[in-house]
Amino acid sequence: MGKQSNAEEFIAKAQALHGEKYNYSQVAYQTSSSKVIIICPEHGAFEQIPSSHLWGRGCRVCAGTIKLTTTEFIAKARAIHGNKYDYSQVEYTSNKDKVEIICPKHGAFTQKPNGHLDGKGCDTCRRKLITTEEFIARAQAVHGDKYDYSQTVYINRVTKVNIICPEHGLFEQESNGHLRGRGCAACAIINKRTTEADFIKRSCSLHGNKYDYSQVVYQNNSSKVLIICPEHGAFEQTPNGHLGGQGCRKCAGTAKLTTAEFIAKAQEVHDNKYDYSQVVYKSALAKVTIICPEHGAFTQQATAHTFGNGCRLCGITSAAKKKHLGKEIFLARARAAHENKYDYSQVVYTLGVNKVDIICPEHGVFSQTPDSHIKGVGCPACSLLNRPSQIKSLEAFIADAQAVHGEKFDYSLVDYQRASVKVEIICPIHGVFKQTPANHLTGYGCRACGWITGRSSWIEMVGNRESTLYLLRIFSEEEEFYKVGITTHSVKERFRQKHRMPYQYEVLAEYKSTNAGAVYDWEKSILETFAHLAYKPKLYFEGQTECFSECDEILACFPI
């Protein structure tokens, strides 16, 4: 089905649910989760994902000002849930005051109307486990008749079940993963296997004629093979790691790229975008000075740069352009966020990170970035009046900061608004960094200085013991993501207590070494290089800031 027919189908369903309330003339339908522009005749254009709109959501400004009647709420609820529930006990007062709804299977329950209209229903129904027969039926709908489920006993979504592959025999797999399309791992290896000849060909293309591959017996990309270094002899390495750029560890400890070799590699990756005249290459993990033709000099880890990272300011501008809303959408979101409080007649919208002039009816014109404004940040003068206990003057903040940090930092760029809005602070060694005043006054300072201090403390703490760099797959019924970290204990001991790991997990890779500095540097390098894959878990735990949405790129360069 083409996008045009998808758009027509969406509009037909939307009009069946919302009637003639909205204008869909600007809808450019792509997928059910990609936002489209919908026009409210009263409040103008707004953006919304099609699936939410078909769940009953509409104009946010209308939602804040127009209250449904009980009859209207029930009609909307039935349009979403059909005749599943009994609404005879409903007394609708507002979209946040719970109403009583009756489930024919589990009886009465209370729920917020806005949640119910978002598709939520009876919790007991939602938590109900499917039977083994239902699981098998769903599995066969995904995999056809490929597998034998005669030994399958379904318990819940995350408990492994027994499945029989006709070619490789019995294997265990999480039921949830199987229903998402995962199957026999042995089959997957065969299907994706690189032949020995292909591996050697790709290795020679990457490493040239540096290594001897005559002893290679290739099985799969994660089973180590024997490679011969002409200088240091045979060593074992996974094909995945070798094709990711890893080589002889002894060479890595004694040999390195020359500055000219690094520059050549960097120019190939970045297509001659940057000026490398100030580069002095020392090691893959040491920072080098690179010049952006638009934003000037910046420092970056050499390995991060050759992995594709570049000028941070260019990245911010590029990201801002990708999130470019256009003036009409910005105004719609701004009015929805602030309930028509402000006058936007002086707004000249370019990018979400470029400030615009907004008029407060009480305090006049103020400047603010569109991105901040649509997130709820408003007139700073109003904020001062509303939250006087949280506000400091600029002079008071600087005085407090110097009482904590002494004369270490330069505060000449600080534009103080409130304790939770980041300000620019200058480190005399590493330059400008951003930090919230609240964090700065609790002792936080320059992260680069902290990295140096942190590395020294880590090495001192570890001493001559072995430490571990690990990569985990972390999962629950609702989430799946990955985490990198370092520890002086086993991973099992590191996450033994529930508050340290509220999810299930499996270890994908480990690197153990008595060189504490190398372990620390590897973790920091991975965190910086793959910052674009950062993921924020829904549940809090220690180390949640070191998580990623994907792992393939990380595994490719992991020191296995």
C-alpha positions as CSV (number, residue, x, y, z in Angstrom):
1,M,0.0,0.0,0.0
2,G,1.4,3.4,-1.0
3,K,1.8,6.5,1.2
4,Q,-1.1,8.2,-0.6
5,S,-3.5,5.4,0.2
6,N,-2.1,5.2,3.7
7,A,-2.8,8.9,4.1
8,E,-6.3,8.5,2.8
9,E,-7.0,5.6,5.1
10,F,-5.7,7.6,8.1
11,I,-7.8,10.6,7.2
12,A,-10.9,8.4,6.8
13,K,-10.3,6.8,10.2
14,A,-9.6,10.2,11.8
15,Q,-12.8,11.7,10.5
16,A,-14.8,8.7,11.6
17,L,-13.4,9.3,15.2
18,H,-13.2,13.1,15.3
19,G,-15.9,14.0,12.8
20,E,-15.4,17.3,10.9
21,K,-13.5,19.0,13.8
22,Y,-10.1,19.1,12.1
23,N,-8.6,20.0,8.8
24,Y,-6.3,17.3,7.3
25,S,-5.2,19.2,4.2
26,Q,-1.5,19.4,5.4
27,V,-1.2,15.7,6.3
28,A,1.9,14.2,4.7
29,Y,1.6,10.6,6.0
30,Q,4.7,8.5,6.3
31,T,4.2,6.0,9.2
32,S,1.9,5.6,12.1
33,S,4.6,7.0,14.4
34,S,5.8,9.9,12.3
35,K,4.1,13.2,13.2
36,V,1.7,14.8,10.7
37,I,0.3,18.4,10.6
38,I,-3.3,18.7,11.6
39,I,-5.2,22.0,11.7
40,C,-7.6,23.0,14.5
41,P,-10.0,25.6,13.2
42,E,-9.8,27.5,16.6
43,H,-6.1,27.2,17.5
44,G,-4.3,26.6,14.2
45,A,-1.8,23.9,13.2
46,F,-0.4,21.3,15.5
47,E,1.7,18.2,15.1
48,Q,0.7,14.7,16.3
49,I,1.5,11.1,15.5
50,P,-1.3,9.4,13.6
51,S,-1.6,6.5,16.0
52,S,-2.2,8.9,18.9
53,H,-4.7,10.9,16.9
54,L,-6.6,7.7,16.2
55,W,-6.6,6.8,19.9
56,G,-8.6,10.0,20.5
57,R,-6.0,12.7,21.0
58,G,-6.5,16.0,19.4
59,C,-5.7,19.7,19.8
60,R,-3.9,20.2,23.1
61,V,-5.2,23.8,23.5
62,C,-8.7,22.5,23.1
63,A,-8.1,19.8,25.6
64,G,-7.0,22.4,28.2
65,T,-10.0,24.6,27.7
66,I,-12.9,22.5,26.6
67,K,-14.4,20.0,29.1
68,L,-16.3,16.9,27.8
69,T,-19.7,16.0,29.1
70,T,-20.1,12.5,30.5
71,T,-22.0,11.5,27.3
72,E,-19.2,12.8,25.1
73,F,-16.5,11.0,27.1
74,I,-18.4,7.7,26.9
75,A,-18.9,8.2,23.1
76,K,-15.1,8.8,22.7
77,A,-14.3,5.8,24.9
78,R,-16.5,3.5,22.9
79,A,-15.0,4.7,19.7
80,I,-11.6,3.5,21.1
81,H,-12.5,0.4,23.1
82,G,-15.7,-0.6,21.3
83,N,-18.3,-2.2,23.6
84,K,-15.7,-3.9,25.8
85,Y,-16.5,-1.9,29.0
86,D,-19.6,-0.8,30.9
87,Y,-19.7,2.9,31.6
88,S,-22.9,3.0,33.6
89,Q,-21.0,4.2,36.7
90,V,-19.1,7.0,35.0
91,E,-19.5,10.5,36.4
92,Y,-17.1,12.7,34.3
93,T,-15.8,15.9,35.9
94,S,-12.4,16.5,34.2
95,N,-9.9,14.5,32.2
96,K,-7.7,14.0,35.3
97,D,-10.3,13.0,37.8
98,K,-10.7,9.2,37.9
99,V,-13.9,7.6,36.8
100,E,-15.3,4.1,37.5
101,I,-15.4,1.7,34.6
102,I,-16.6,-1.9,34.7
103,C,-14.7,-4.7,33.0
104,P,-17.1,-7.6,32.2
105,K,-14.4,-10.1,33.3
106,H,-12.7,-8.5,36.3
107,G,-15.3,-6.0,37.6
108,A,-15.1,-2.3,38.4
109,F,-11.8,-0.3,38.3
110,T,-11.0,3.4,38.3
111,Q,-8.9,5.2,35.7
112,K,-8.2,8.8,34.6
113,P,-10.3,9.7,31.6
114,N,-7.3,10.9,29.6
115,G,-5.5,7.6,30.2
116,H,-8.6,5.6,29.1
117,L,-8.9,7.7,25.9
118,D,-5.2,7.1,25.3
119,G,-6.0,3.4,25.0
120,K,-5.5,2.2,28.6
121,G,-8.0,-0.3,30.0
122,C,-8.4,-2.9,32.6
123,D,-5.0,-3.6,34.2
124,T,-6.0,-7.2,35.1
125,C,-6.7,-7.9,31.5
126,R,-3.4,-6.3,30.5
127,R,-1.5,-8.5,32.9
128,K,-3.3,-11.7,31.9
129,L,-0.9,-14.4,30.8
130,I,-1.5,-16.1,27.5
131,T,-1.7,-19.9,27.5
132,T,0.9,-22.2,26.0
133,E,-1.5,-22.8,23.1
134,E,-1.9,-19.1,22.4
135,F,1.9,-18.6,22.5
136,I,2.4,-21.4,20.0
137,A,-0.3,-20.0,17.7
138,R,1.4,-16.5,17.8
139,A,4.9,-18.1,17.3
140,Q,3.7,-20.0,14.2
141,A,2.1,-16.9,12.8
142,V,5.6,-15.3,13.0
143,H,7.8,-18.3,12.1
144,G,5.4,-20.5,10.1
145,D,6.0,-24.3,10.6
146,K,9.7,-24.0,10.9
147,Y,9.9,-25.0,14.6
148,D,8.6,-27.9,16.8
149,Y,6.9,-26.6,19.9
150,S,6.1,-30.0,21.5
151,Q,8.3,-29.3,24.5
152,T,7.2,-25.7,24.9
153,V,5.7,-24.6,28.3
154,Y,4.9,-20.9,28.3
155,I,5.3,-19.2,31.7
156,N,5.6,-15.4,30.9
157,R,7.2,-13.1,28.4
158,V,10.7,-13.1,29.7
159,T,11.0,-16.8,30.8
160,K,12.8,-19.0,28.3
161,V,10.9,-21.7,26.5
162,N,12.1,-24.9,24.9
163,I,11.9,-24.9,21.1
164,I,13.1,-27.5,18.6
165,C,14.9,-26.6,15.4
166,P,14.6,-29.5,12.8
167,E,18.2,-28.9,11.8
168,H,20.0,-28.1,15.1
169,G,17.8,-29.6,17.8
170,L,16.5,-28.2,21.1
171,F,17.3,-24.6,22.1
172,E,16.0,-22.1,24.7
173,Q,14.8,-18.6,24.0
174,E,12.9,-15.9,25.7
175,S,9.3,-16.2,24.6
176,N,9.1,-12.4,24.0
177,G,12.1,-12.5,21.8
178,H,10.8,-15.5,19.8
179,L,7.5,-13.7,19.1
180,R,9.6,-10.7,17.9
181,G,11.2,-12.8,15.2
182,R,14.2,-14.4,16.9
183,G,14.9,-18.0,16.1
184,C,17.6,-20.7,16.2
185,A,21.0,-19.1,16.9
186,A,22.8,-21.8,14.9
187,C,20.6,-21.1,11.9
188,A,21.3,-17.4,12.2
189,I,25.0,-18.0,12.3
190,I,24.9,-20.1,9.1
191,N,22.6,-17.5,7.4
192,K,25.0,-14.6,8.3
193,R,28.3,-16.5,8.2
194,T,31.2,-14.9,6.4
195,T,33.3,-17.5,4.6
196,E,36.9,-17.9,5.6
197,A,38.0,-16.6,2.2
198,D,35.8,-13.5,2.6
199,F,37.1,-12.9,6.1
200,I,40.7,-13.1,4.8
201,K,40.0,-10.9,1.8
202,R,38.3,-8.2,4.0
203,S,41.1,-8.4,6.6
204,C,43.8,-7.9,3.9
205,S,41.8,-4.9,2.5
206,L,41.7,-3.4,6.0
207,H,45.2,-4.3,7.4
208,G,47.1,-4.7,4.1
209,N,49.8,-7.4,4.1
210,K,50.7,-6.9,7.8
211,Y,49.4,-10.2,9.0
212,D,49.7,-13.9,8.1
213,Y,46.3,-15.6,7.9
214,S,47.5,-19.2,7.1
215,Q,46.4,-20.6,10.4
216,V,42.8,-19.1,10.3
217,V,40.0,-21.6,10.8
218,Y,36.9,-19.5,10.5
219,Q,33.7,-20.6,12.3
220,N,31.8,-17.4,13.0
221,N,32.4,-13.7,13.6
222,S,32.6,-14.2,17.4
223,S,34.8,-17.3,17.6
224,K,38.5,-16.4,17.9
225,V,40.9,-17.3,15.0
226,L,44.7,-17.6,15.0
227,I,46.5,-14.7,13.2
228,I,50.2,-14.3,12.9
229,C,52.0,-11.0,13.5
230,P,55.4,-11.1,11.7
231,E,57.0,-9.2,14.6
232,H,55.3,-10.7,17.7
233,G,54.1,-14.1,16.5
234,A,50.6,-15.8,16.7
235,F,47.7,-14.2,18.6
236,E,44.0,-15.0,18.9
237,Q,41.3,-12.5,18.0
238,T,37.6,-12.5,17.0
239,P,37.0,-11.9,13.3
240,N,34.5,-9.2,14.4
241,G,37.2,-7.4,16.3
242,H,39.8,-7.8,13.6
243,L,37.5,-6.4,11.0
244,G,36.6,-3.6,13.4
245,G,40.3,-2.4,13.2
246,Q,41.9,-4.4,16.0
247,G,45.2,-6.2,15.5
248,C,48.2,-7.4,17.4
249,R,48.0,-6.2,21.0
250,K,51.8,-6.0,21.4
251,C,52.0,-3.8,18.3
252,A,49.2,-1.7,19.7
253,G,51.3,-1.2,22.9
254,T,54.5,-0.3,21.1
255,A,53.5,0.9,17.6
256,K,51.1,3.7,16.7
257,L,50.0,5.8,13.8
258,T,52.2,8.6,12.7
259,T,50.7,12.1,12.7
260,A,50.6,11.9,8.9
261,E,48.9,8.5,8.9
262,F,46.3,9.7,11.4
263,I,45.6,12.8,9.2
264,A,45.2,10.7,6.1
265,K,42.8,8.4,7.9
266,A,40.8,11.4,9.3
267,Q,40.6,13.1,5.9
268,E,39.2,10.0,4.4
269,V,36.6,9.6,7.1
270,H,35.6,13.3,7.1
271,D,36.1,14.0,3.4
272,N,38.7,16.8,3.9
273,K,36.3,18.9,6.0
274,Y,38.8,19.8,8.8
275,D,42.2,21.5,9.1
276,Y,44.7,19.2,10.8
277,S,47.6,21.7,10.9
278,Q,47.7,21.7,14.7
279,V,47.5,17.9,15.2
280,V,50.2,16.2,17.1
281,Y,49.2,12.5,17.3
282,K,50.3,10.6,20.4
283,S,47.9,7.7,20.8
284,A,44.4,6.6,19.8
285,L,43.0,7.7,23.2
286,A,44.9,11.0,23.4
287,K,43.1,14.2,22.3
288,V,44.2,16.1,19.3
289,T,43.5,19.7,18.2
290,I,41.4,19.9,15.0
291,I,40.2,23.1,13.3
292,C,36.6,23.4,12.0
293,P,36.4,25.9,9.1
294,E,33.2,27.3,10.6
295,H,33.6,27.1,14.4
296,G,37.4,27.1,14.9
297,A,39.6,24.8,16.9
298,F,38.3,22.0,19.1
299,T,39.9,19.0,20.8
300,Q,38.8,15.4,20.4
301,Q,40.0,11.9,21.1
302,A,41.8,10.6,18.0
303,T,39.9,7.3,17.9
304,A,36.6,9.1,18.3
305,H,37.5,11.4,15.3
306,T,38.4,8.5,13.1
307,F,35.1,6.8,14.1
308,G,33.2,9.7,12.6
309,N,32.8,12.2,15.4
310,G,33.5,15.8,14.4
311,C,32.9,19.4,15.4
312,R,30.3,19.4,18.3
313,L,28.9,22.8,17.2
314,C,28.4,21.5,13.7
315,G,26.6,18.6,15.2
316,I,24.3,20.8,17.3
317,T,23.5,22.9,14.2
318,S,22.9,19.8,12.1
319,A,20.6,18.3,14.8
320,A,18.8,21.7,15.1
321,K,18.2,21.7,11.3
322,K,16.8,18.1,11.5
323,K,14.4,19.2,14.2
324,H,13.5,22.4,12.3
325,L,9.8,23.0,13.0
326,G,9.0,26.0,11.0
327,K,7.3,29.1,12.4
328,E,3.8,27.8,12.2
329,I,4.4,24.6,14.1
330,F,6.6,26.4,16.7
331,L,3.7,28.9,17.4
332,A,1.2,26.1,17.7
333,R,3.4,24.2,20.2
334,A,4.3,27.4,22.1
335,R,0.6,28.4,22.5
336,A,-0.3,24.9,23.6
337,A,2.6,24.8,26.1
338,H,1.8,28.2,27.6
339,E,-1.9,28.4,27.1
340,N,-1.8,31.5,24.9
341,K,-0.1,33.6,27.6
342,Y,2.5,35.2,25.3
343,D,2.5,37.5,22.2
344,Y,4.6,36.0,19.4
345,S,4.2,38.9,16.9
346,Q,8.0,39.6,17.0
347,V,9.1,36.1,16.5
348,V,11.5,35.5,13.6
349,Y,12.0,31.7,13.6
350,T,15.1,30.2,12.1
351,L,16.2,27.2,14.2
352,G,15.2,25.8,17.5
353,V,18.5,26.8,19.1
354,N,18.4,30.4,17.8
355,K,16.7,32.8,20.2
356,V,13.5,34.6,19.3
357,D,11.8,37.6,20.8
358,I,8.6,36.8,22.8
359,I,6.4,39.4,24.5
360,C,5.2,38.8,28.1
361,P,2.0,40.8,28.7
362,E,3.3,41.7,32.2
363,H,7.1,42.2,31.7
364,G,7.5,42.9,28.0
365,V,10.0,41.5,25.5
366,F,12.4,38.7,26.4
367,S,14.6,36.4,24.3
368,Q,14.6,32.6,24.5
369,T,15.4,29.6,22.3
370,P,12.3,28.0,20.7
371,D,13.4,24.6,21.9
372,S,13.3,25.8,25.6
373,H,10.1,27.7,25.1
374,I,8.0,24.8,23.8
375,K,9.3,22.7,26.8
376,G,7.6,25.1,29.2
377,V,10.3,27.7,29.9
378,G,8.8,31.1,29.9
379,C,9.3,34.7,31.0
380,P,12.3,34.9,33.4
381,A,10.8,37.8,35.3
382,C,7.5,35.9,35.9
383,S,9.7,33.0,37.0
384,L,11.4,35.2,39.6
385,L,8.1,36.3,41.0
386,N,6.7,32.8,41.1
387,R,9.7,31.0,42.6
388,P,11.6,33.6,44.7
389,S,13.1,31.0,47.0
390,Q,14.9,29.3,44.0
391,I,16.3,32.4,42.5
392,K,19.7,34.0,43.1
393,S,21.1,37.1,41.5
394,L,24.1,36.7,39.2
395,E,26.3,38.3,41.8
396,A,25.1,36.0,44.6
397,F,25.6,32.9,42.4
398,I,29.2,33.9,41.5
399,A,29.9,34.6,45.2
400,D,28.6,31.2,46.2
401,A,30.4,29.5,43.4
402,Q,33.8,31.1,44.4
403,A,33.2,30.0,48.0
404,V,32.9,26.4,46.8
405,H,35.6,26.4,43.9
406,G,37.8,29.4,44.9
407,E,39.3,31.2,41.9
408,K,39.5,28.1,39.7
409,F,36.8,29.1,37.2
410,D,36.0,32.2,35.1
411,Y,32.3,33.2,35.3
412,S,32.4,36.1,32.8
413,L,30.0,34.2,30.4
414,V,27.4,33.3,33.0
415,D,23.8,34.3,32.1
416,Y,22.0,33.3,35.3
417,Q,18.3,32.5,35.0
418,R,17.6,29.9,37.7
419,A,19.3,27.0,39.4
420,S,18.2,24.4,36.9
421,V,19.1,26.2,33.7
422,K,22.7,25.6,32.5
423,V,25.2,28.4,32.4
424,E,28.6,28.7,30.6
425,I,31.6,28.5,32.8
426,I,35.3,28.8,31.7
427,C,37.9,26.3,32.9
428,P,41.4,27.9,32.5
429,I,42.7,24.5,31.3
430,H,39.9,23.0,29.1
431,G,37.8,26.0,28.1
432,V,34.1,26.6,28.2
433,F,31.7,24.0,29.6
434,K,28.0,24.1,30.6
435,Q,26.6,23.2,33.9
436,T,23.5,23.9,36.0
437,P,24.2,26.4,38.9
438,A,22.6,23.8,41.3
439,N,25.2,21.2,40.4
440,H,28.1,23.7,40.3
441,L,27.3,24.8,43.9
442,T,27.3,21.2,45.1
443,G,30.9,20.8,44.0
444,Y,30.7,19.7,40.3
445,G,33.2,21.4,38.0
446,C,34.9,20.9,34.7
447,R,34.3,17.3,33.4
448,A,37.7,17.2,31.7
449,C,39.5,18.0,35.0
450,G,37.2,15.4,36.6
451,W,38.2,12.8,34.0
452,I,41.9,13.3,34.9
453,T,41.2,13.2,38.7
454,G,38.8,10.2,38.2
455,R,41.4,8.2,36.2
456,S,44.0,8.7,38.8
457,S,41.6,7.7,41.6
458,W,40.5,4.6,39.7
459,I,44.2,3.5,39.1
460,E,45.0,4.1,42.8
461,M,41.9,2.2,43.9
462,V,42.5,-0.8,41.6
463,G,46.2,-1.1,42.3
464,N,47.7,-4.3,41.0
465,R,44.3,-6.1,40.9
466,E,42.5,-7.2,37.7
467,S,39.6,-4.9,36.6
468,T,36.9,-5.6,34.0
469,L,35.4,-3.6,31.1
470,Y,32.0,-5.1,30.3
471,L,29.2,-4.8,27.8
472,L,25.7,-6.0,28.9
473,R,22.4,-6.5,27.1
474,I,19.7,-5.3,29.6
475,F,16.0,-6.1,29.1
476,S,12.5,-6.3,30.6
477,E,9.1,-6.8,29.1
478,E,9.1,-3.1,28.0
479,E,12.7,-2.3,27.2
480,E,15.9,-3.6,25.7
481,F,19.2,-1.7,25.7
482,Y,22.9,-2.0,26.3
483,K,25.4,-0.8,29.0
484,V,29.1,-0.4,29.2
485,G,30.9,-0.2,32.5
486,I,34.0,-1.0,34.5
487,T,34.4,-2.9,37.8
488,T,36.9,-4.5,40.1
489,H,34.4,-7.3,40.9
490,S,32.6,-9.8,38.7
491,V,29.6,-8.4,36.8
492,K,27.4,-10.7,38.9
493,E,28.7,-9.2,42.1
494,R,28.5,-5.6,40.7
495,F,24.8,-6.0,40.1
496,R,24.0,-8.4,43.0
497,Q,21.6,-6.0,44.7
498,K,18.2,-5.2,43.2
499,H,18.6,-1.4,43.4
500,R,21.8,-1.7,41.4
501,M,20.1,-3.5,38.5
502,P,16.2,-3.5,38.4
503,Y,16.3,-5.3,35.0
504,Q,17.4,-8.7,33.7
505,Y,20.7,-8.8,31.9
506,E,23.2,-10.9,30.0
507,V,26.9,-10.4,29.5
508,L,27.8,-9.9,25.8
509,A,31.5,-9.1,26.2
510,E,34.2,-8.7,28.8
511,Y,37.8,-7.3,28.7
512,K,39.9,-8.1,31.8
513,S,43.3,-6.5,32.5
514,T,45.7,-5.6,35.3
515,N,46.3,-2.3,33.4
516,A,43.7,-0.2,35.2
517,G,44.4,2.9,33.1
518,A,43.8,1.0,29.9
519,V,40.4,-0.3,31.2
520,Y,39.4,3.2,32.3
521,D,40.5,4.7,29.0
522,W,38.6,2.1,27.0
523,E,35.3,2.9,28.8
524,K,35.7,6.6,28.4
525,S,36.6,6.2,24.7
526,I,33.4,4.1,24.1
527,L,31.2,6.5,26.0
528,E,32.5,9.5,23.9
529,T,32.7,7.7,20.6
530,F,29.1,6.3,20.7
531,A,27.4,9.2,22.5
532,H,25.0,9.3,19.5
533,L,23.6,6.0,20.6
534,A,22.9,7.1,24.2
535,Y,19.8,5.6,25.8
536,K,18.0,6.7,29.0
537,P,16.4,3.7,30.9
538,K,12.9,4.1,32.3
539,L,14.0,2.7,35.7
540,Y,16.8,4.3,37.8
541,F,19.9,2.4,38.7
542,E,23.6,3.1,39.3
543,G,25.3,3.5,36.0
544,Q,22.2,4.3,34.0
545,T,24.1,7.2,32.2
546,E,26.3,4.6,30.4
547,C,23.6,3.0,28.3
548,F,23.1,2.7,24.6
549,S,20.2,1.9,22.2
550,E,22.4,-0.4,20.0
551,C,25.5,-2.5,20.4
552,D,26.7,-3.7,17.0
553,E,29.1,-0.7,16.5
554,I,30.4,-1.0,20.1
555,L,31.0,-4.8,19.7
556,A,32.9,-4.1,16.5
557,C,35.6,-2.1,18.4
558,F,35.3,-3.8,21.8
559,P,38.7,-5.1,23.0
560,I,37.7,-8.7,23.0
